Amino acid sequence: MSRKNHILILTFFVSFLCNAVVMAESEGEKLFKSNNPGAAIELLEKDIENQNISSDTYNYLGLAYFQIGEYDKAVEIFEKGQKNVTSGRKLLYFNKGNVEFVRGNYAEAEKCFSMALTASPDFYAALLNRANARLKQKKYEECIQDYEKYIECLPEDPQVEEIERLLGYLEKEMEEIRLESERLAEEQKRIEEENRRLQEELARQEEQRLLKEAEEARILAEQKAAEEERRRKLLEEVANSLQQTDTTNMTAGAEDVLDYEYESELE
């Protein structure tokens, strides 16, 4: 056998071994699949520490933490996995979204499912779950679009009948919301009109009050002026009565001739 053939065989063998290593499941992954998340966590953590990381390592580890109820840790693992180039990111986004949905963080769940769809537009499970997350947030128009697209892409899916029934409820809910919005708009218009009328009435009453006060002030001023004039005249009359300038009160008549008889006595 030639040297060239030896090299080709060796290269094929090495390649086969590498593929076998890549495709082989780790013990941690096997434990996870056998429904033993507690034991799987320890081994999967070691795999990551030793850089023995497959495309599913972070995903299985996050799911294992999710299964034992450690949601915060599960989210942390999914986020770390998203930074690892060997990880399957669409599943990491998808499963993080599922954890956030369970925790009631529907807006964050919607974001994660959208990221999963960006990574893989035909990932219809993420599409369905995003519709559910939008439904929880009462984003009815957007969730209806997702549900309808899901049915369009997977018309034979066993969940289609249930989704169509849900869409019927949503259509009724949207109609109720529309009617309620119209009613609220009319009520708001009525309130604004009533407030406008009330403000006009208050302004009119205020104007009347000011006019009344001005008229009362004018009358009071006139009365005050009249009273002052009356007192002035009264004072003049009193003053005039005390000043004796009438000629009938003056003593210059003949009957008042002085008696000079005392002068003869001097003689």
Secondary structure, DSSP 8 states (H G I E B T S, - for coil): --HHHHHHHHHHHHHHHHHHHHHS--HHHHHHHTT-HHHHHHHHHHHHHTT---TTHHHHHHHHHHHTT-HHHHHHHHHHHHT-TTS-HHHHHHHHHHHHHHTT-HHHHHHHHHHHHHH-TT-HHHHHHHHHHHHHTT-HHHHHHHHHHHHHH-TT-TTHHHHHHHHHHHHHHHHHHHHHHHHHHHHHHHHHHHHHHHHHHHHHHHHHHHHHHHHHHHHHHHHHHHHHHHHHHHHHHHHHHHS---GGG---SGGG----THHHHH-
